[in-house]
Amino acid sequence: MTVFESLLNETSRCTFCGFCEHVCPTLIKLTRNYGPRGRVTTIVLALKNNLITEESIKGIYTCLICGACTSECPAGIRIHEIIREFRHLMKKMNALKGAN
């Protein structure tokens, strides 16, 4: 399974219930797209529709990777790991673009 497929598989389990949001330290100071649910949405849109903006990238990179959201997720989604893997995928994609 590729990183892309793994990310898509893991994010597809999210029901967007929002249980993860009350523990997110960045969501306290920022807007919804900077919380775990917003970050998962960003990743889904990027993977499925190739839709990513500078604002959504900021949302991904403001995550502290603390794992608080993961411990609250009733579906057991490794949200902080998804974000970390997606960051690596974005770096690889940008490296490939620069090589062309």
N, C-alpha and C positions, 0 to 999 in steps of 0.2 A: 504494500500500500504506500503510495506517495504521500509526501507531506500535505499536498493539496487535498488529496482524498481523505486523509486523516483529519485535517481541520474541518472539512465539509461534513464529515461523519459526526464529529464531536459537536459542532455548532448546531447541527440539525436536531439534536436532542433537546435544545433549549425551548421551553414553552413560554419564555418571556414573562414569567410570573412575577419577577421583581424582588423575590426574597433576598437576592444577593445585594441589593442596593443599599440597604440600611447600614451595612458594615463597611462600605467603601469609603476610605478616607478622602479620596479625591472628589467624590460626588458631593460631599458636604460643602466644598468650596466652589465647585464648577457646575455646569449644566448637565442635563441628562445624558447627552451623548458621550460624556466623559465618565459615565458609570459603567459597571460591568455589562448591563443589558444593552446599553448603547454601543459598547465596544464589540459585543457579540454581533449585533446588528450590522455594524460597520464591516466586520469580517465576512459575514454572510453576503452582504451586497458586493463586496470586493470579489469574493470567490465565484459567486453565481452570475453576477452581471458586469464584472470588471468595472464597478463603479466605486471610485475612491477619490476623495477630495483632500485638499490640504487640511481642512478642518477635521476630517475624519482621521487623518494621520496624526494630528495633534492629540485627538482622543485616545488613540492607541498608545502613543508615547508618553502620555501623562500617567498611565497606569504604573503603580509602584511595585507590581508583581508580588504583593504581600500575601496573597492567597486567602484573605479574609472572605472574599466572595465565594471561593470554592468550598470553604467549610460550611457555608449557608445554603448551597445549591441543593434542592431536594432531588434533582435528577442526577446528582453526582458528577456534573460536568466540571472538568479541570479548567476553569475559566482562565486562571492566571497562566497556565501552561499553553492554552490556546493563543493567548495574547503574545507570549514569548515566542512561540513557534511562528506566528504570523509576522512578527517583527523580523525574524530571520528570513522568512520567505520574501518579504518586501526588500530586504537588503540584497538577497540573491537576484531578484528581478531587476533591481536598479543596477546591479553590477553587470548583468547580461545586457541591459540597454546601453550601458556605457561602452561595452566591448564591441558594439555594432557600429 
